Amino acid sequence: MESRITELEIKVALQDDLLETLNKIVAEQSQQISRLQQDLRELAGNVRTLENYRPTSLADEIPPHY
């Protein structure tokens, strides 16, 4: 009976460790997602700015290899 209790205690300890590890991973991924969302917002803003860009002269419009 005592060995069964010991086995259960070991399993609970391992599960607690796994749960703590998974919680850390989820927290890190949440921060990473937040950073990626911010980067995406900045990139979208840059794209909108470039879409609104109008060359001021013909020289700005022609690529340099022409």
Sequence and secondary structure as in RCSB ss.txt:
>XXXX:A:sequence
MESRITELEIKVALQDDLLETLNKIVAEQSQQISRLQQDLRELAGNVRTLENYRPTSLADEIPPHY
>XXXX:A:secstr
 HHHHHHHHHHHHHHHHHHHHHHHHHHHHHHHHHHHHHHHHHHHHHHHHHHT   SSHHHHS TT 
